[in-house]
Amino acid sequence: MVAKWHELLTIPRLVALLLVALTLPGQVHAAARPSLYQAEVSGEQTQQQWQREALQQVLIRVTGQPNIMQQPQLRSELTNAASYVKQFEAVRTEQGNNVRVLLDAQRIQQLLREQQIPIWGGQRPELLFWIVEQQGADRQFVRQSDSVWLQSLQQALNTQALPYTLPLYDIDDLLNLTETDVWGGFWQQIEQASSRYRVHQIVVLLLEATGSSAEPGWRLTALRQHDGNVLRDELEASTELDLMAQYAARLSQQLAQQYAILLTPDVQQQAVLQINGVATLADVVTLERRLSDLLGVSRVQIVRHAPAETLFRVTLQMSTAQLTKPGV
């Protein structure tokens, strides 16, 4: 599939990413994508407390800003948290009683628009994680489903609503990639082994102990490829859960800087999107529906469908600069 924007200066990579995602086959070993506007919080607190916590969790998630609640306007809105709750249900877990809360997406988007805060919607790249832990001189892939590292990472990514894929570590993976390749950052081998998963970005996580048995500690080195560059982060924490929570929050913040958009309902712009390779009318209708669901798109019309190309006219609630800004 090839996507082109007419009436705009350049092809927005954000939209191209989304269109490619719509047509990719099912991901291998991919996790279900959590709802952006659903939160799960402890039920061992008052109703007012869990409502406030749920709203705060979602506001952080859809802005990608860990410190967003420091803004006075949003902090004061916590007193109205009940008005954002659409439905909730009690959930029993091994850790205790929780409450699963669905919040009103339109009201939250309106709140952020009024405060001129960019919103990070469903434009979230699929991430593939290769994880290696070093214990002394021994390095091993972290691949057991009951691993505290994997469980902590999955919990942290779900909290931030970051879509991810975990390698199968089957014979194909293990023949193409070793722990040493990953630890050494040999990206040619990493990319070759990752190609079967057809994700948007590849992430390498390197784990090593820094403390003692009396005072445990861990260091995480995260490497991520973006636009031909390798971005590096280093974090330390005393527990696996804290370390992965810190990392997921930082990753979410970095990605939100690329993909979040500032909605401008008063500025309605139109563009024509040309997509090549949509074979059937049913595929066209599916694509039209999914385009309509994208944040910042208020209307989608099919202009022409032919075997060679399909044209959509889209009405946008964002500026041209938002579409063509660097990093999107």
C-alpha positions as CSV (number, residue, x, y, z in Angstrom):
1,M,0.0,0.0,0.0
2,V,1.2,3.5,-0.9
3,A,-0.3,6.6,0.7
4,K,0.1,10.1,-0.7
5,W,-1.4,13.4,0.6
6,H,-2.5,16.0,-1.9
7,E,-3.0,19.7,-0.9
8,L,-0.3,19.2,1.7
9,L,3.5,19.8,1.5
10,T,4.8,16.5,2.6
11,I,3.6,13.0,3.5
12,P,2.8,12.9,7.3
13,R,4.6,9.9,8.7
14,L,2.0,9.6,11.5
15,V,-0.8,9.0,9.0
16,A,1.4,6.7,6.9
17,L,2.2,4.7,10.0
18,L,-1.5,4.3,10.8
19,L,-2.4,3.3,7.2
20,V,0.3,0.6,7.2
21,A,-0.9,-0.7,10.5
22,L,-4.5,-1.0,9.2
23,T,-3.3,-3.4,6.5
24,L,-0.7,-5.5,8.3
25,P,-1.6,-9.1,9.0
26,G,-2.2,-10.2,12.6
27,Q,0.9,-9.7,14.7
28,V,2.8,-12.7,16.0
29,H,2.6,-12.9,19.8
30,A,1.2,-9.4,20.0
31,A,-0.6,-8.3,23.1
32,A,-4.2,-7.0,23.0
33,R,-4.2,-3.2,22.9
34,P,-5.6,-1.7,26.1
35,S,-8.3,0.9,25.9
36,L,-6.9,4.4,26.1
37,Y,-9.8,5.6,28.3
38,Q,-10.1,2.7,30.6
39,A,-8.3,2.6,34.0
40,E,-8.0,-0.1,36.6
41,V,-7.5,1.2,40.1
42,S,-7.5,-0.2,43.7
43,G,-11.0,-0.7,45.1
44,E,-9.6,-0.5,48.7
45,Q,-10.4,3.2,48.8
46,T,-13.4,5.5,48.7
47,Q,-15.4,6.0,45.6
48,Q,-14.2,9.6,45.3
49,Q,-10.6,8.4,45.6
50,W,-10.8,5.8,42.9
51,Q,-12.6,8.1,40.6
52,R,-9.9,10.7,40.9
53,E,-7.2,8.1,40.5
54,A,-8.8,6.8,37.3
55,L,-9.1,10.2,35.8
56,Q,-5.5,11.0,36.6
57,Q,-4.3,7.7,35.1
58,V,-6.1,8.4,31.8
59,L,-5.0,12.0,31.6
60,I,-1.4,10.9,31.9
61,R,-1.9,8.1,29.3
62,V,-3.5,10.3,26.6
63,T,-1.0,13.1,27.0
64,G,2.1,11.0,27.5
65,Q,3.2,13.5,30.2
66,P,3.9,12.0,33.6
67,N,3.8,15.4,35.3
68,I,0.6,16.6,33.6
69,M,-1.3,16.8,36.8
70,Q,1.0,19.5,38.0
71,Q,-1.0,21.9,35.8
72,P,-3.5,23.7,38.1
73,Q,-6.4,23.5,35.7
74,L,-6.2,19.7,35.5
75,R,-5.5,19.2,39.2
76,S,-8.6,21.2,40.1
77,E,-10.7,19.1,37.6
78,L,-10.1,16.1,39.8
79,T,-12.9,17.4,42.1
80,N,-15.3,16.7,39.1
81,A,-13.9,13.2,38.4
82,A,-17.3,11.6,38.9
83,S,-18.7,13.4,35.9
84,Y,-16.1,11.7,33.6
85,V,-17.1,8.2,34.6
86,K,-19.2,6.4,32.1
87,Q,-19.3,2.9,33.7
88,F,-17.3,0.8,36.2
89,E,-17.1,-2.7,37.5
90,A,-15.5,-4.5,40.4
91,V,-12.6,-6.8,39.5
92,R,-11.0,-9.4,41.9
93,T,-7.3,-9.9,41.4
94,E,-4.5,-11.7,43.3
95,Q,-3.5,-8.4,44.7
96,G,-6.9,-7.5,46.0
97,N,-10.1,-5.8,44.8
98,N,-9.9,-3.4,41.9
99,V,-12.3,-1.2,40.0
100,R,-12.2,-1.1,36.2
101,V,-13.4,2.3,35.1
102,L,-14.4,3.5,31.6
103,L,-14.1,7.3,31.2
104,D,-15.8,9.6,28.7
105,A,-13.3,10.1,25.9
106,Q,-15.1,13.1,24.4
107,R,-15.2,15.0,27.7
108,I,-11.5,14.3,28.3
109,Q,-10.6,15.4,24.8
110,Q,-12.7,18.6,25.3
111,L,-10.9,19.3,28.5
112,L,-7.5,19.0,26.9
113,R,-8.5,21.0,23.9
114,E,-9.7,23.8,26.2
115,Q,-6.3,23.8,27.9
116,Q,-4.4,23.6,24.6
117,I,-2.7,20.4,25.6
118,P,-1.8,18.0,22.7
119,I,-3.6,14.6,22.8
120,W,-2.0,11.3,22.0
121,G,-4.7,9.1,20.6
122,G,-4.5,5.7,18.9
123,Q,-1.4,6.8,16.8
124,R,0.8,4.4,18.8
125,P,3.6,2.4,17.1
126,E,3.8,-1.3,17.6
127,L,7.0,-2.0,19.6
128,L,9.0,-5.2,19.5
129,F,11.0,-6.0,22.7
130,W,14.2,-8.1,22.8
131,I,15.2,-8.4,26.4
132,V,18.5,-9.8,27.8
133,E,19.5,-10.2,31.4
134,Q,23.2,-10.5,32.5
135,Q,23.9,-12.5,35.6
136,G,27.7,-12.5,36.2
137,A,29.3,-13.6,33.0
138,D,26.1,-15.3,31.8
139,R,23.6,-13.6,29.5
140,Q,20.1,-15.0,28.7
141,F,17.0,-13.9,26.8
142,V,14.2,-13.0,29.2
143,R,11.4,-15.1,27.6
144,Q,9.6,-17.2,30.3
145,S,6.0,-16.0,30.7
146,D,6.3,-16.2,34.5
147,S,9.4,-14.0,34.6
148,V,9.1,-11.1,37.0
149,W,10.8,-8.9,34.3
150,L,8.2,-9.8,31.6
151,Q,5.3,-9.4,34.0
152,S,6.5,-6.0,35.2
153,L,7.1,-4.8,31.7
154,Q,3.7,-5.9,30.5
155,Q,2.0,-4.3,33.4
156,A,3.9,-1.0,32.8
157,L,3.2,-1.0,29.1
158,N,-0.5,-1.7,29.6
159,T,-0.7,1.1,32.1
160,Q,0.7,3.5,29.4
161,A,-1.4,1.8,26.7
162,L,1.7,1.1,24.6
163,P,1.1,-1.6,22.0
164,Y,3.8,-4.2,22.0
165,T,4.9,-7.6,20.6
166,L,7.1,-10.1,22.3
167,P,9.4,-12.5,20.2
168,L,8.5,-16.1,20.0
169,Y,12.1,-17.2,20.6
170,D,11.4,-20.2,18.4
171,I,14.1,-22.0,16.3
172,D,13.9,-19.2,13.7
173,D,14.6,-16.5,16.2
174,L,17.4,-18.4,18.0
175,L,19.1,-19.3,14.7
176,N,19.1,-15.6,13.6
177,L,19.9,-13.9,16.9
178,T,22.0,-14.5,20.0
179,E,22.1,-12.9,23.4
180,T,25.5,-11.5,22.5
181,D,24.1,-9.9,19.3
182,V,21.5,-8.1,21.4
183,W,23.8,-7.1,24.2
184,G,26.4,-5.8,21.7
185,G,23.8,-3.8,19.8
186,F,24.5,-5.5,16.5
187,W,21.5,-3.9,14.7
188,Q,22.0,-5.8,11.4
189,Q,21.3,-9.1,13.1
190,I,18.6,-7.6,15.3
191,E,16.8,-6.1,12.3
192,Q,17.0,-9.4,10.4
193,A,15.5,-11.4,13.2
194,S,12.8,-8.7,13.8
195,S,11.7,-8.5,10.2
196,R,9.2,-11.4,10.5
197,Y,7.2,-9.5,13.2
198,R,6.5,-6.4,11.0
199,V,6.4,-3.9,13.8
200,H,7.1,-0.1,13.7
201,Q,10.0,0.1,16.1
202,I,12.5,-2.3,17.7
203,V,13.5,-1.9,21.3
204,V,16.4,-3.7,23.1
205,L,16.3,-3.9,26.9
206,L,19.5,-4.8,28.7
207,L,19.2,-5.7,32.4
208,E,21.9,-6.2,35.1
209,A,22.1,-6.2,38.9
210,T,23.8,-3.3,40.6
211,G,23.1,-4.0,44.2
212,S,23.6,-6.9,46.7
213,S,21.4,-9.5,48.2
214,A,20.8,-7.3,51.2
215,E,20.1,-4.2,49.1
216,P,19.0,-5.3,45.6
217,G,19.2,-2.9,42.7
218,W,18.9,-3.0,38.9
219,R,20.1,-1.1,35.9
220,L,18.2,-0.9,32.7
221,T,19.8,0.2,29.4
222,A,17.2,0.7,26.7
223,L,18.1,1.1,23.0
224,R,15.5,2.1,20.4
225,Q,15.8,2.6,16.7
226,H,14.1,5.7,15.3
227,D,14.7,7.2,11.9
228,G,18.0,5.5,11.5
229,N,19.3,6.6,14.9
230,V,19.6,4.6,18.1
231,L,18.2,6.3,21.1
232,R,19.6,5.3,24.5
233,D,18.1,5.5,28.0
234,E,19.6,4.3,31.3
235,L,17.5,3.9,34.5
236,E,18.1,2.4,37.9
237,A,15.7,1.2,40.6
238,S,15.5,-1.1,43.6
239,T,12.8,-3.4,42.2
240,E,11.8,-4.8,38.8
241,L,8.4,-3.3,38.9
242,D,9.6,0.2,39.7
243,L,12.3,0.0,37.0
244,M,9.8,-1.0,34.3
245,A,7.3,1.5,35.4
246,Q,9.9,4.3,35.2
247,Y,10.9,3.1,31.7
248,A,7.4,2.8,30.3
249,A,6.6,6.3,31.6
250,R,9.7,7.7,29.9
251,L,9.1,5.8,26.7
252,S,5.5,7.1,26.6
253,Q,6.7,10.7,27.0
254,Q,9.2,10.3,24.2
255,L,6.6,8.8,21.8
256,A,4.0,11.4,22.7
257,Q,6.3,14.1,21.7
258,Q,6.3,12.6,18.2
259,Y,2.7,11.6,17.8
260,A,0.5,13.8,20.0
261,I,-1.6,16.4,18.2
262,L,-3.2,19.7,19.2
263,L,-6.8,19.5,18.2
264,T,-8.2,22.7,16.7
265,P,-12.0,22.2,16.0
266,D,-12.3,25.8,14.8
267,V,-9.8,25.1,12.1
268,Q,-11.3,22.7,9.6
269,Q,-8.8,21.7,6.8
270,Q,-9.4,19.3,3.9
271,A,-6.9,17.1,2.2
272,V,-7.2,14.3,-0.4
273,L,-5.5,11.0,0.5
274,Q,-4.5,8.7,-2.3
275,I,-4.0,5.0,-1.3
276,N,-2.8,2.4,-3.8
277,G,-3.3,-1.3,-3.4
278,V,-6.8,-1.5,-1.8
279,A,-8.2,-4.5,-3.6
280,T,-11.9,-4.7,-2.8
281,L,-14.8,-2.4,-2.0
282,A,-15.1,-4.1,1.4
283,D,-11.5,-3.1,2.2
284,V,-12.3,0.5,1.1
285,V,-15.3,0.7,3.5
286,T,-13.2,-0.8,6.3
287,L,-10.5,1.7,5.7
288,E,-13.0,4.6,5.6
289,R,-14.4,3.5,8.9
290,R,-11.0,3.3,10.6
291,L,-9.9,6.6,9.2
292,S,-13.0,8.1,10.7
293,D,-12.0,6.8,14.1
294,L,-8.7,8.5,14.1
295,L,-8.1,11.4,16.4
296,G,-8.2,14.7,14.5
297,V,-10.3,13.4,11.6
298,S,-13.9,14.7,11.7
299,R,-15.1,13.5,8.3
300,V,-14.1,11.0,5.6
301,Q,-15.5,10.7,2.1
302,I,-14.7,8.3,-0.6
303,V,-13.9,10.3,-3.7
304,R,-12.9,7.5,-6.1
305,H,-12.2,3.8,-6.0
306,A,-10.4,2.1,-8.9
307,P,-8.0,-0.9,-9.1
308,A,-5.0,1.4,-9.3
309,E,-5.9,3.8,-6.5
310,T,-8.5,5.0,-4.0
311,L,-9.0,8.6,-3.1
312,F,-10.4,9.8,0.2
313,R,-11.3,13.4,1.1
314,V,-10.7,14.0,4.8
315,T,-11.6,16.9,7.0
316,L,-9.1,17.6,9.8
317,Q,-9.3,19.2,13.1
318,M,-5.6,20.1,13.2
319,S,-3.3,22.4,11.3
320,T,-1.1,21.5,8.4
321,A,1.9,22.2,10.7
322,Q,0.6,19.4,13.0
323,L,0.7,17.0,10.2
324,T,4.0,17.9,8.8
325,K,5.9,18.7,12.0
326,P,9.3,17.0,12.4
327,G,9.0,13.6,14.2
328,V,5.4,12.9,13.1
